[in-house]
């Protein structure tokens, strides 16, 4: 996946003043894209362009930029939850009961939680649909799991066939993000981050291709940079 830089990264990489970067942008001399009024630079494209112009690259800054990007992604609670929960494809989904019984068998959970999770998810679903629209649902237990779970996680399940969750928009669900929280604070924080991530047409189109865990994390990182 492409790595995207902002103006401050390019200043460090090319070792030129910020004003020069903006002048090149106005003149159309430097390859970049504009999203929501901000300028983003494809790292590999920028490096090739700089070398063709015989512009000195600050290698140390490039390495530091990569480290910062990696650290930023790793430090995100949602990324950690994605990685703890993992991604699963072609999950049996003939009914809610079938799906919810399949989920605990896929996830790496304590034995006691594996035995009760399907029932907890169904109890919550009976209160009101966890479908949020656009073919996505976020099932979760009614209350945080506390000592049953060492760390919060989000399991991503791409369904074998779309399933009716009685979502507000009436669309059948093709992917569910199972949110398992250790406490109320983590639940609200992860739910907020997840809602912002999923409320994006580009992300919705991306999910329709059933991405891997690595690609899901990279897409979240990209989306985070674009909305920063």
SEDOBA-948521 format. One record per residue (C-alpha): residue number from 1; residue in three letters; x negated, y, z negated. Coordinates in steps of 0.25 Angstrom, whole numbers, padded with zeros to 4 digits. Each point is the difference from the previous one (the first is absolute). Layout:
% SEDOBA-948521
<pt i="NUM" aa="ALA" east="X" north="Y" up="Z"/>
...
END
This chain:
% SEDOBA-948521
<pt i="1" aa="UNK" east="0000" north="0000" up="0000"/>
<pt i="2" aa="UNK" east="-0004" north="0014" up="0003"/>
<pt i="3" aa="UNK" east="-0006" north="0009" up="-0011"/>
<pt i="4" aa="UNK" east="0005" north="0014" up="-0001"/>
<pt i="5" aa="UNK" east="-0008" north="0012" up="-0005"/>
<pt i="6" aa="UNK" east="0004" north="0014" up="-0004"/>
<pt i="7" aa="UNK" east="-0007" north="0013" up="0002"/>
<pt i="8" aa="UNK" east="-0008" north="-0001" up="-0013"/>
<pt i="9" aa="UNK" east="-0005" north="-0014" up="0004"/>
<pt i="10" aa="UNK" east="-0004" north="0005" up="0014"/>
<pt i="11" aa="UNK" east="-0008" north="0012" up="-0006"/>
<pt i="12" aa="UNK" east="-0008" north="-0010" up="-0008"/>
<pt i="13" aa="UNK" east="-0002" north="-0009" up="0011"/>
<pt i="14" aa="UNK" east="-0004" north="0010" up="0011"/>
<pt i="15" aa="UNK" east="-0007" north="0009" up="-0010"/>
<pt i="16" aa="UNK" east="0006" north="0013" up="0006"/>
<pt i="17" aa="UNK" east="0009" north="0011" up="-0006"/>
<pt i="18" aa="UNK" east="0015" north="-0002" up="-0001"/>
<pt i="19" aa="UNK" east="0002" north="0012" up="0008"/>
<pt i="20" aa="UNK" east="-0008" north="-0007" up="0012"/>
<pt i="21" aa="UNK" east="0009" north="-0012" up="-0001"/>
<pt i="22" aa="UNK" east="0013" north="0009" up="0001"/>
<pt i="23" aa="UNK" east="-0006" north="0007" up="0012"/>
<pt i="24" aa="UNK" east="-0003" north="-0013" up="0007"/>
<pt i="25" aa="UNK" east="0014" north="-0004" up="-0003"/>
<pt i="26" aa="UNK" east="0006" north="0013" up="0006"/>
<pt i="27" aa="UNK" east="-0009" north="-0001" up="0012"/>
<pt i="28" aa="UNK" east="0004" north="-0015" up="0002"/>
<pt i="29" aa="UNK" east="-0014" north="-0004" up="-0001"/>
<pt i="30" aa="UNK" east="0001" north="-0011" up="-0011"/>
<pt i="31" aa="UNK" east="0009" north="-0012" up="0000"/>
<pt i="32" aa="UNK" east="0011" north="0001" up="-0011"/>
<pt i="33" aa="UNK" east="0015" north="-0002" up="-0002"/>
<pt i="34" aa="UNK" east="0010" north="0009" up="-0007"/>
<pt i="35" aa="UNK" east="0010" north="-0006" up="-0010"/>
<pt i="36" aa="UNK" east="0009" north="0009" up="-0008"/>
<pt i="37" aa="UNK" east="-0009" north="0012" up="0002"/>
<pt i="38" aa="UNK" east="-0013" north="-0007" up="-0004"/>
<pt i="39" aa="UNK" east="-0012" north="-0005" up="0008"/>
<pt i="40" aa="UNK" east="-0004" north="-0014" up="0000"/>
<pt i="41" aa="UNK" east="-0013" north="-0006" up="0007"/>
<pt i="42" aa="UNK" east="-0002" north="-0015" up="0004"/>
<pt i="43" aa="UNK" east="-0013" north="-0003" up="-0006"/>
<pt i="44" aa="UNK" east="-0005" north="-0009" up="0011"/>
<pt i="45" aa="UNK" east="0004" north="0009" up="0011"/>
<pt i="46" aa="UNK" east="-0006" north="0012" up="-0007"/>
<pt i="47" aa="UNK" east="-0013" north="-0007" up="-0002"/>
<pt i="48" aa="UNK" east="-0001" north="-0003" up="0015"/>
<pt i="49" aa="UNK" east="0004" north="0014" up="0003"/>
<pt i="50" aa="UNK" east="-0011" north="0006" up="-0009"/>
<pt i="51" aa="UNK" east="-0011" north="-0009" up="0006"/>
<pt i="52" aa="UNK" east="0004" north="0004" up="0014"/>
<pt i="53" aa="UNK" east="-0002" north="0014" up="-0004"/>
<pt i="54" aa="UNK" east="-0013" north="-0003" up="-0007"/>
<pt i="55" aa="UNK" east="0006" north="0005" up="-0013"/>
<pt i="56" aa="UNK" east="-0007" north="-0005" up="-0013"/>
<pt i="57" aa="UNK" east="0008" north="-0010" up="-0008"/>
<pt i="58" aa="UNK" east="-0002" north="0001" up="-0015"/>
<pt i="59" aa="UNK" east="-0001" north="-0015" up="-0002"/>
<pt i="60" aa="UNK" east="0000" north="0001" up="-0016"/>
<pt i="61" aa="UNK" east="0013" north="0008" up="0001"/>
<pt i="62" aa="UNK" east="0006" north="-0010" up="0009"/>
<pt i="63" aa="UNK" east="-0003" north="-0011" up="-0010"/>
<pt i="64" aa="UNK" east="0006" north="0008" up="-0011"/>
<pt i="65" aa="UNK" east="0012" north="0003" up="0008"/>
<pt i="66" aa="UNK" east="0003" north="-0015" up="0002"/>
<pt i="67" aa="UNK" east="-0003" north="-0003" up="-0015"/>
<pt i="68" aa="UNK" east="0010" north="0011" up="-0004"/>
<pt i="69" aa="UNK" east="0011" north="-0006" up="0010"/>
<pt i="70" aa="UNK" east="-0002" north="-0014" up="-0006"/>
<pt i="71" aa="UNK" east="0000" north="0005" up="-0014"/>
<pt i="72" aa="UNK" east="0013" north="0008" up="0002"/>
<pt i="73" aa="UNK" east="0007" north="-0012" up="0006"/>
<pt i="74" aa="UNK" east="-0005" north="-0009" up="-0011"/>
<pt i="75" aa="UNK" east="0004" north="0010" up="-0011"/>
<pt i="76" aa="UNK" east="0014" north="0001" up="0005"/>
<pt i="77" aa="UNK" east="0010" north="-0007" up="-0009"/>
<pt i="78" aa="UNK" east="0008" north="-0004" up="0012"/>
<pt i="79" aa="UNK" east="-0012" north="-0006" up="0007"/>
<pt i="80" aa="UNK" east="-0003" north="-0008" up="-0012"/>
<pt i="81" aa="UNK" east="0014" north="-0005" up="-0001"/>
<pt i="82" aa="UNK" east="0000" north="-0004" up="0015"/>
<pt i="83" aa="UNK" east="-0013" north="-0008" up="-0002"/>
<pt i="84" aa="UNK" east="0005" north="-0007" up="-0013"/>
<pt i="85" aa="UNK" east="0014" north="-0003" up="0007"/>
<pt i="86" aa="UNK" east="-0006" north="-0004" up="0013"/>
<pt i="87" aa="UNK" east="0008" north="-0001" up="0014"/>
<pt i="88" aa="UNK" east="0008" north="-0012" up="0005"/>
<pt i="89" aa="UNK" east="0005" north="-0002" up="0014"/>
<pt i="90" aa="UNK" east="0012" north="-0008" up="0005"/>
<pt i="91" aa="UNK" east="0006" north="-0002" up="-0013"/>
<pt i="92" aa="UNK" east="0013" north="-0009" up="-0001"/>
<pt i="93" aa="UNK" east="0012" north="0010" up="-0001"/>
<pt i="94" aa="UNK" east="0013" north="-0008" up="0003"/>
<pt i="95" aa="UNK" east="0006" north="0007" up="-0012"/>
<pt i="96" aa="UNK" east="-0003" north="0009" up="-0012"/>
<pt i="97" aa="UNK" east="-0001" north="-0013" up="-0008"/>
<pt i="98" aa="UNK" east="-0010" north="-0006" up="0009"/>
<pt i="99" aa="UNK" east="-0009" north="0012" up="0001"/>
<pt i="100" aa="UNK" east="0000" north="0003" up="-0015"/>
<pt i="101" aa="UNK" east="-0004" north="-0015" up="-0003"/>
<pt i="102" aa="UNK" east="-0011" north="0001" up="0011"/>
<pt i="103" aa="UNK" east="-0006" north="0012" up="-0006"/>
<pt i="104" aa="UNK" east="-0006" north="-0005" up="-0013"/>
<pt i="105" aa="UNK" east="-0005" north="-0012" up="0007"/>
<pt i="106" aa="UNK" east="-0009" north="0009" up="0009"/>
<pt i="107" aa="UNK" east="-0005" north="0010" up="-0010"/>
<pt i="108" aa="UNK" east="-0011" north="-0003" up="-0010"/>
<pt i="109" aa="UNK" east="0008" north="0001" up="-0013"/>
<pt i="110" aa="UNK" east="0000" north="-0006" up="-0014"/>
<pt i="111" aa="UNK" east="0008" north="-0013" up="-0001"/>
<pt i="112" aa="UNK" east="0011" north="0006" up="-0009"/>
<pt i="113" aa="UNK" east="0002" north="0011" up="0010"/>
<pt i="114" aa="UNK" east="0000" north="-0009" up="0012"/>
<pt i="115" aa="UNK" east="0012" north="-0007" up="-0007"/>
<pt i="116" aa="UNK" east="0008" north="0012" up="-0003"/>
<pt i="117" aa="UNK" east="-0003" north="0010" up="0011"/>
<pt i="118" aa="UNK" east="0010" north="-0005" up="0010"/>
<pt i="119" aa="UNK" east="0011" north="0002" up="-0010"/>
<pt i="120" aa="UNK" east="-0005" north="0014" up="-0004"/>
<pt i="121" aa="UNK" east="0000" north="0005" up="0014"/>
<pt i="122" aa="UNK" east="0014" north="-0006" up="0003"/>
<pt i="123" aa="UNK" east="0006" north="0007" up="-0013"/>
<pt i="124" aa="UNK" east="-0006" north="0013" up="0004"/>
<pt i="125" aa="UNK" east="0006" north="-0001" up="0014"/>
<pt i="126" aa="UNK" east="0014" north="-0003" up="-0005"/>
<pt i="127" aa="UNK" east="0000" north="0013" up="-0007"/>
<pt i="128" aa="UNK" east="-0003" north="0008" up="0013"/>
<pt i="129" aa="UNK" east="-0007" north="-0002" up="0013"/>
<pt i="130" aa="UNK" east="-0015" north="0002" up="0000"/>
<pt i="131" aa="UNK" east="0000" north="0002" up="0015"/>
<pt i="132" aa="UNK" east="-0005" north="0014" up="0003"/>
<pt i="133" aa="UNK" east="0003" north="0001" up="0015"/>
<pt i="134" aa="UNK" east="-0007" north="-0002" up="0013"/>
<pt i="135" aa="UNK" east="-0001" north="-0015" up="-0002"/>
<pt i="136" aa="UNK" east="-0008" north="0001" up="-0014"/>
<pt i="137" aa="UNK" east="0004" north="-0004" up="-0014"/>
<pt i="138" aa="UNK" east="-0008" north="0001" up="-0013"/>
<pt i="139" aa="UNK" east="0005" north="-0011" up="-0009"/>
<pt i="140" aa="UNK" east="-0004" north="0001" up="-0015"/>
<pt i="141" aa="UNK" east="0004" north="-0005" up="-0014"/>
<pt i="142" aa="UNK" east="0010" north="0008" up="-0008"/>
<pt i="143" aa="UNK" east="-0011" north="0003" up="-0010"/>
<pt i="144" aa="UNK" east="-0015" north="0001" up="0000"/>
<pt i="145" aa="UNK" east="-0007" north="-0014" up="-0003"/>
<pt i="146" aa="UNK" east="-0009" north="0005" up="-0011"/>
<pt i="147" aa="UNK" east="-0009" north="-0011" up="-0005"/>
<pt i="148" aa="UNK" east="0005" north="-0010" up="0010"/>
<pt i="149" aa="UNK" east="-0009" north="0007" up="0010"/>
<pt i="150" aa="UNK" east="-0014" north="0005" up="-0002"/>
<pt i="151" aa="UNK" east="0000" north="0010" up="0011"/>
<pt i="152" aa="UNK" east="0011" north="0006" up="0009"/>
<pt i="153" aa="UNK" east="0001" north="-0005" up="0014"/>
<pt i="154" aa="UNK" east="0008" north="0001" up="0013"/>
<pt i="155" aa="UNK" east="0002" north="-0012" up="0009"/>
<pt i="156" aa="UNK" east="0003" north="0002" up="0015"/>
<pt i="157" aa="UNK" east="0009" north="-0010" up="0007"/>
<pt i="158" aa="UNK" east="0003" north="0000" up="0014"/>
<pt i="159" aa="UNK" east="0012" north="-0008" up="0002"/>
<pt i="160" aa="UNK" east="0002" north="-0012" up="0010"/>
<pt i="161" aa="UNK" east="0013" north="0007" up="0004"/>
<pt i="162" aa="UNK" east="0007" north="0013" up="-0004"/>
<pt i="163" aa="UNK" east="0009" north="-0001" up="-0012"/>
<pt i="164" aa="UNK" east="0012" north="0008" up="-0005"/>
<pt i="165" aa="UNK" east="-0003" north="0007" up="-0012"/>
<pt i="166" aa="UNK" east="0012" north="0009" up="0001"/>
<pt i="167" aa="UNK" east="-0009" north="0012" up="0001"/>
<pt i="168" aa="UNK" east="0006" north="0014" up="0001"/>
<pt i="169" aa="UNK" east="-0002" north="0001" up="0015"/>
<pt i="170" aa="UNK" east="0005" north="-0014" up="0003"/>
<pt i="171" aa="UNK" east="-0013" north="-0004" up="0006"/>
<pt i="172" aa="UNK" east="-0005" north="-0014" up="-0002"/>
<pt i="173" aa="UNK" east="-0013" north="-0001" up="-0008"/>
<pt i="174" aa="UNK" east="-0013" north="-0006" up="0007"/>
<pt i="175" aa="UNK" east="-0010" north="0003" up="-0011"/>
<pt i="176" aa="UNK" east="0001" north="0001" up="-0015"/>
<pt i="177" aa="UNK" east="-0010" north="0006" up="-0010"/>
<pt i="178" aa="UNK" east="0002" north="-0007" up="-0013"/>
<pt i="179" aa="UNK" east="-0004" north="0009" up="-0011"/>
<pt i="180" aa="UNK" east="-0004" north="-0006" up="-0013"/>
<pt i="181" aa="UNK" east="-0004" north="0010" up="-0011"/>
<pt i="182" aa="UNK" east="-0007" north="-0002" up="-0013"/>
<pt i="183" aa="UNK" east="0007" north="0012" up="-0006"/>
<pt i="184" aa="UNK" east="0009" north="0012" up="0003"/>
<pt i="185" aa="UNK" east="-0011" north="0010" up="0004"/>
<pt i="186" aa="UNK" east="-0006" north="-0009" up="0010"/>
<pt i="187" aa="UNK" east="0014" north="-0004" up="0005"/>
<pt i="188" aa="UNK" east="0004" north="0015" up="0003"/>
<pt i="189" aa="UNK" east="-0014" north="0004" up="0005"/>
<pt i="190" aa="UNK" east="-0001" north="-0012" up="0010"/>
<pt i="191" aa="UNK" east="0014" north="0002" up="0004"/>
<pt i="192" aa="UNK" east="-0002" north="0014" up="0003"/>
<pt i="193" aa="UNK" east="-0013" north="-0003" up="0008"/>
<pt i="194" aa="UNK" east="0007" north="-0011" up="0008"/>
<pt i="195" aa="UNK" east="0012" north="0008" up="0003"/>
<pt i="196" aa="UNK" east="-0009" north="0012" up="0006"/>
<pt i="197" aa="UNK" east="-0008" north="-0010" up="0008"/>
<pt i="198" aa="UNK" east="0013" north="-0007" up="0006"/>
<pt i="199" aa="UNK" east="0007" north="0013" up="0003"/>
<pt i="200" aa="UNK" east="-0008" north="0001" up="0013"/>
<pt i="201" aa="UNK" east="0004" north="-0004" up="0014"/>
<pt i="202" aa="UNK" east="-0014" north="-0003" up="0004"/>
<pt i="203" aa="UNK" east="-0001" north="-0010" up="-0012"/>
<pt i="204" aa="UNK" east="0013" north="-0006" up="0003"/>
<pt i="205" aa="UNK" east="-0004" north="-0003" up="0014"/>
<pt i="206" aa="UNK" east="-0014" north="-0005" up="-0005"/>
<pt i="207" aa="UNK" east="0007" north="-0010" up="-0010"/>
<pt i="208" aa="UNK" east="0008" north="-0006" up="0012"/>
<pt i="209" aa="UNK" east="-0013" north="-0006" up="0005"/>
<pt i="210" aa="UNK" east="-0001" north="-0008" up="-0013"/>
<pt i="211" aa="UNK" east="-0014" north="0005" up="-0004"/>
<pt i="212" aa="UNK" east="-0010" north="-0007" up="-0009"/>
<pt i="213" aa="UNK" east="-0004" north="0005" up="-0014"/>
<pt i="214" aa="UNK" east="-0012" north="0007" up="0006"/>
<pt i="215" aa="UNK" east="0008" north="0007" up="0010"/>
<pt i="216" aa="UNK" east="0010" north="0004" up="-0010"/>
<pt i="217" aa="UNK" east="-0010" north="0006" up="-0009"/>
<pt i="218" aa="UNK" east="-0007" north="0008" up="0011"/>
<pt i="219" aa="UNK" east="0014" north="0005" up="0005"/>
<pt i="220" aa="UNK" east="0003" north="0005" up="-0014"/>
<pt i="221" aa="UNK" east="-0014" north="0007" up="-0001"/>
<pt i="222" aa="UNK" east="0003" north="0006" up="0013"/>
<pt i="223" aa="UNK" east="0013" north="0005" up="-0004"/>
<pt i="224" aa="UNK" east="-0005" north="0005" up="-0013"/>
<pt i="225" aa="UNK" east="-0011" north="0008" up="0007"/>
<pt i="226" aa="UNK" east="0011" north="0006" up="0010"/>
<pt i="227" aa="UNK" east="0009" north="0005" up="-0011"/>
<pt i="228" aa="UNK" east="-0011" north="0005" up="-0010"/>
END
